[in-house]
């Protein structure tokens, strides 16, 4: 497969694993175009998208037994927000063998960075089975859904009170569980 096909396969694998392992509590949306580094957005069922996810798929290990992924941005425009996540996947066949979910502030801090031809290149290189700088972000692929839900729940999702005070008639409701 070419790079585009490998990338799309990773996006579809992430969507499948996240949907199934969240028991349908996670809703995923794909943008019409991928020109702003967002492959998938995610929300709790019935909610608005709270996460933007850039999926990077490694189809093999390199000569050192590591997964490699790269992100490229125009110089000075690297995305940095806790709700912007990198999902790096090792997908050599149909199963996700290893997965890392990394918030962009951490990814930007830990990735090797090179500036070349007016672009920032961020390089991820990690072992799928041993300790390294990325190990704290490695998760079992069978908990992708619950993990993404926990990230959504941990983010500040409140509308700023000054906005509510300035806009009359806005009511804030909280999510109620049950029938």
C-alpha atoms as a printed R data frame, in Angstrom:
    type eleno elety resid chain resno       x      y      z
1   ATOM     1    CA   UNK     A     1   0.000  0.000  0.000
2   ATOM     2    CA   UNK     A     2   1.127  3.577 -0.528
3   ATOM     3    CA   UNK     A     3   1.391  6.173  2.275
4   ATOM     4    CA   UNK     A     4  -2.100  7.563  1.680
5   ATOM     5    CA   UNK     A     5  -3.655  4.090  1.853
6   ATOM     6    CA   UNK     A     6  -1.686  3.209  4.995
7   ATOM     7    CA   UNK     A     7  -2.790  6.449  6.611
8   ATOM     8    CA   UNK     A     8  -6.429  5.869  5.764
9   ATOM     9    CA   UNK     A     9  -6.237  2.283  7.026
10  ATOM    10    CA   UNK     A    10  -4.920  3.616 10.355
11  ATOM    11    CA   UNK     A    11  -7.749  6.159 10.592
12  ATOM    12    CA   UNK     A    12 -10.320  3.444  9.936
13  ATOM    13    CA   UNK     A    13  -8.669  1.085 12.444
14  ATOM    14    CA   UNK     A    14  -8.682  3.793 15.121
15  ATOM    15    CA   UNK     A    15 -12.350  4.510 14.423
16  ATOM    16    CA   UNK     A    16 -13.269  0.810 14.611
17  ATOM    17    CA   UNK     A    17 -11.384  0.164 17.849
18  ATOM    18    CA   UNK     A    18 -12.599  3.380 19.504
19  ATOM    19    CA   UNK     A    19 -16.236  2.827 18.572
20  ATOM    20    CA   UNK     A    20 -16.352 -0.824 19.602
21  ATOM    21    CA   UNK     A    21 -14.343 -0.485 22.828
22  ATOM    22    CA   UNK     A    22 -16.438  2.493 23.985
23  ATOM    23    CA   UNK     A    23 -19.669  0.496 23.592
24  ATOM    24    CA   UNK     A    24 -20.946  3.221 21.285
25  ATOM    25    CA   UNK     A    25 -20.374  6.046 23.796
26  ATOM    26    CA   UNK     A    26 -17.818  7.676 21.525
27  ATOM    27    CA   UNK     A    27 -18.908  9.407 18.332
28  ATOM    28    CA   UNK     A    28 -16.323 10.012 15.635
29  ATOM    29    CA   UNK     A    29 -16.468 12.400 12.705
30  ATOM    30    CA   UNK     A    30 -14.133 12.781  9.747
31  ATOM    31    CA   UNK     A    31 -13.573 16.140  8.077
32  ATOM    32    CA   UNK     A    32 -14.301 16.474  4.383
33  ATOM    33    CA   UNK     A    33 -10.709 17.586  3.806
34  ATOM    34    CA   UNK     A    34  -7.546 17.000  5.798
35  ATOM    35    CA   UNK     A    35  -5.798 20.297  5.231
36  ATOM    36    CA   UNK     A    36  -5.522 21.335  8.887
37  ATOM    37    CA   UNK     A    37  -3.966 18.163 10.330
38  ATOM    38    CA   UNK     A    38  -7.217 16.793 11.760
39  ATOM    39    CA   UNK     A    39  -8.147 13.288 10.620
40  ATOM    40    CA   UNK     A    40 -10.897 12.564 13.155
41  ATOM    41    CA   UNK     A    41 -12.882 14.547 15.692
42  ATOM    42    CA   UNK     A    42 -14.423 12.822 18.698
43  ATOM    43    CA   UNK     A    43 -17.264 13.476 21.111
44  ATOM    44    CA   UNK     A    44 -19.268 11.699 23.745
45  ATOM    45    CA   UNK     A    45 -22.470 10.336 22.241
46  ATOM    46    CA   UNK     A    46 -24.911 13.222 21.943
47  ATOM    47    CA   UNK     A    47 -22.193 15.816 22.548
48  ATOM    48    CA   UNK     A    48 -20.266 18.196 20.370
49  ATOM    49    CA   UNK     A    49 -16.773 17.271 19.152
50  ATOM    50    CA   UNK     A    50 -14.251 17.836 21.927
51  ATOM    51    CA   UNK     A    51 -11.113 16.269 20.453
52  ATOM    52    CA   UNK     A    52  -9.228 16.753 17.205
53  ATOM    53    CA   UNK     A    53  -7.037 13.772 16.358
54  ATOM    54    CA   UNK     A    54  -4.146 13.491 13.907
55  ATOM    55    CA   UNK     A    55  -3.628  9.796 13.127
56  ATOM    56    CA   UNK     A    56  -0.163  8.583 12.155
57  ATOM    57    CA   UNK     A    57   0.190  4.976 11.028
58  ATOM    58    CA   UNK     A    58   3.369  2.934 10.986
59  ATOM    59    CA   UNK     A    59   3.106 -0.180  8.807
60  ATOM    60    CA   UNK     A    60   6.345 -1.740 10.093
61  ATOM    61    CA   UNK     A    61   9.153 -1.449 12.595
62  ATOM    62    CA   UNK     A    62  12.380  0.186 11.487
63  ATOM    63    CA   UNK     A    63  15.801 -1.538 11.658
64  ATOM    64    CA   UNK     A    64  16.020 -0.665 15.376
65  ATOM    65    CA   UNK     A    65  12.608 -2.183 16.191
66  ATOM    66    CA   UNK     A    66  10.906  1.200 16.505
67  ATOM    67    CA   UNK     A    67   7.725  2.745 15.119
68  ATOM    68    CA   UNK     A    68   8.359  5.991 13.275
69  ATOM    69    CA   UNK     A    69   5.899  8.743 12.427
70  ATOM    70    CA   UNK     A    70   6.345 12.309 11.254
71  ATOM    71    CA   UNK     A    71   4.189 15.423 11.369
72  ATOM    72    CA   UNK     A    72   4.928 18.427  9.156
73  ATOM    73    CA   UNK     A    73   3.705 21.983  9.697
74  ATOM    74    CA   UNK     A    74   4.460 25.331  8.154
75  ATOM    75    CA   UNK     A    75   7.226 26.859 10.261
76  ATOM    76    CA   UNK     A    76   5.824 28.417 13.410
77  ATOM    77    CA   UNK     A    77   2.372 26.870 12.991
78  ATOM    78    CA   UNK     A    78   2.688 23.626 14.952
79  ATOM    79    CA   UNK     A    79  -0.687 22.767 16.548
80  ATOM    80    CA   UNK     A    80  -0.586 22.942 20.326
81  ATOM    81    CA   UNK     A    81  -3.708 22.411 22.394
82  ATOM    82    CA   UNK     A    82  -4.611 19.702 24.947
83  ATOM    83    CA   UNK     A    83  -7.657 18.779 22.826
84  ATOM    84    CA   UNK     A    84  -5.451 18.198 19.757
85  ATOM    85    CA   UNK     A    85  -4.133 14.649 20.033
86  ATOM    86    CA   UNK     A    86  -1.732 12.548 18.045
87  ATOM    87    CA   UNK     A    87  -2.711  8.902 17.700
88  ATOM    88    CA   UNK     A    88   0.271  6.883 16.536
89  ATOM    89    CA   UNK     A    89  -0.536  3.322 15.514
90  ATOM    90    CA   UNK     A    90   1.464  0.273 14.525
91  ATOM    91    CA   UNK     A    91  -0.708 -1.522 11.955
92  ATOM    92    CA   UNK     A    92   1.190 -4.210 10.059
93  ATOM    93    CA   UNK     A    93  -1.912 -6.141  9.054
94  ATOM    94    CA   UNK     A    94  -5.530 -5.691 10.127
95  ATOM    95    CA   UNK     A    95  -4.984 -5.319 13.858
96  ATOM    96    CA   UNK     A    96  -3.562 -2.389 15.775
97  ATOM    97    CA   UNK     A    97  -0.490 -3.901 17.440
98  ATOM    98    CA   UNK     A    98   0.527 -0.831 19.441
99  ATOM    99    CA   UNK     A    99  -1.019  2.588 20.042
100 ATOM   100    CA   UNK     A   100   0.095  5.852 21.581
101 ATOM   101    CA   UNK     A   101  -2.269  8.737 22.363
102 ATOM   102    CA   UNK     A   102  -0.261 11.909 22.911
103 ATOM   103    CA   UNK     A   103  -1.657 15.387 23.636
104 ATOM   104    CA   UNK     A   104  -0.030 17.875 21.277
105 ATOM   105    CA   UNK     A   105   1.776 19.888 23.992
106 ATOM   106    CA   UNK     A   106   3.570 16.684 25.065
107 ATOM   107    CA   UNK     A   107   4.147 15.519 21.500
108 ATOM   108    CA   UNK     A   108   5.659 18.882 20.562
109 ATOM   109    CA   UNK     A   109   7.938 18.811 23.611
110 ATOM   110    CA   UNK     A   110   9.140 15.204 23.175
111 ATOM   111    CA   UNK     A   111   9.373 14.862 19.391
112 ATOM   112    CA   UNK     A   112  12.633 15.426 17.584
113 ATOM   113    CA   UNK     A   113  12.218 18.695 15.694
114 ATOM   114    CA   UNK     A   114  13.892 19.785 12.488
115 ATOM   115    CA   UNK     A   115  13.202 22.988 10.558
116 ATOM   116    CA   UNK     A   116  13.705 22.451  6.854
117 ATOM   117    CA   UNK     A   117  12.476 24.341  3.783
118 ATOM   118    CA   UNK     A   118  10.204 26.574  5.859
119 ATOM   119    CA   UNK     A   119   8.536 23.638  7.585
120 ATOM   120    CA   UNK     A   120   8.706 22.181 11.069
121 ATOM   121    CA   UNK     A   121   9.145 18.410 11.017
122 ATOM   122    CA   UNK     A   122   8.309 16.581 14.245
123 ATOM   123    CA   UNK     A   123   9.578 13.018 14.436
124 ATOM   124    CA   UNK     A   124   8.166 10.313 16.704
125 ATOM   125    CA   UNK     A   125  10.240  7.170 17.236
126 ATOM   126    CA   UNK     A   126   9.190  4.674 19.886
127 ATOM   127    CA   UNK     A   127   9.469  1.054 20.878
128 ATOM   128    CA   UNK     A   128   6.159 -0.808 20.911
129 ATOM   129    CA   UNK     A   129   7.279 -3.118 23.707
130 ATOM   130    CA   UNK     A   130   9.800 -1.413 25.999
131 ATOM   131    CA   UNK     A   131  10.359  1.698 28.038
132 ATOM   132    CA   UNK     A   132  11.303  4.921 26.275
133 ATOM   133    CA   UNK     A   133  10.235  8.578 26.385
134 ATOM   134    CA   UNK     A   134   6.901  7.702 24.755
135 ATOM   135    CA   UNK     A   135   6.005  4.728 26.995
136 ATOM   136    CA   UNK     A   136   3.692  6.774 29.291
137 ATOM   137    CA   UNK     A   137   1.458  7.431 26.261
138 ATOM   138    CA   UNK     A   138   1.335  3.850 24.988
139 ATOM   139    CA   UNK     A   139  -2.042  2.236 25.596
140 ATOM   140    CA   UNK     A   140  -3.590 -1.131 24.907
141 ATOM   141    CA   UNK     A   141  -5.518 -0.796 21.623
142 ATOM   142    CA   UNK     A   142  -8.467 -2.534 23.275
143 ATOM   143    CA   UNK     A   143  -8.987  0.494 25.542
144 ATOM   144    CA   UNK     A   144  -8.800  3.185 22.859
145 ATOM   145    CA   UNK     A   145 -12.469  4.115 23.292
146 ATOM   146    CA   UNK     A   146 -12.445  4.398 27.091
147 ATOM   147    CA   UNK     A   147  -9.126  6.251 26.955
148 ATOM   148    CA   UNK     A   148 -10.459  8.846 24.501
149 ATOM   149    CA   UNK     A   149 -13.608  9.244 26.612
150 ATOM   150    CA   UNK     A   150 -11.457  9.890 29.687
151 ATOM   151    CA   UNK     A   151  -9.517 12.560 27.775
152 ATOM   152    CA   UNK     A   152 -12.792 14.215 26.756
153 ATOM   153    CA   UNK     A   153 -13.997 14.125 30.364
154 ATOM   154    CA   UNK     A   154 -10.749 15.633 31.651
155 ATOM   155    CA   UNK     A   155 -10.853 18.675 29.387
156 ATOM   156    CA   UNK     A   156 -12.410 21.906 30.465
157 ATOM   157    CA   UNK     A   157 -15.684 21.948 28.544
158 ATOM   158    CA   UNK     A   158 -17.364 24.973 30.100
159 ATOM   159    CA   UNK     A   159 -18.535 28.020 28.209
160 ATOM   160    CA   UNK     A   160 -16.781 31.057 29.725
161 ATOM   161    CA   UNK     A   161 -19.089 32.856 32.164
162 ATOM   162    CA   UNK     A   162 -18.311 36.275 30.623
163 ATOM   163    CA   UNK     A   163 -19.673 34.933 27.323
164 ATOM   164    CA   UNK     A   164 -22.833 33.665 29.021
165 ATOM   165    CA   UNK     A   165 -23.350 37.000 30.749
166 ATOM   166    CA   UNK     A   166 -22.910 38.901 27.489
167 ATOM   167    CA   UNK     A   167 -25.330 36.705 25.544
168 ATOM   168    CA   UNK     A   168 -28.852 36.736 26.930
169 ATOM   169    CA   UNK     A   169 -31.025 33.656 26.796
170 ATOM   170    CA   UNK     A   170 -28.257 31.040 26.816
171 ATOM   171    CA   UNK     A   171 -28.984 28.140 29.122
172 ATOM   172    CA   UNK     A   172 -26.299 25.680 30.166
173 ATOM   173    CA   UNK     A   173 -27.509 22.129 30.747
174 ATOM   174    CA   UNK     A   174 -25.591 19.276 32.260
175 ATOM   175    CA   UNK     A   175 -25.656 15.715 30.995
176 ATOM   176    CA   UNK     A   176 -28.069 13.479 32.871
177 ATOM   177    CA   UNK     A   177 -27.549  9.728 32.960
178 ATOM   178    CA   UNK     A   178 -30.322  7.204 32.882
179 ATOM   179    CA   UNK     A   179 -33.487  6.551 30.883
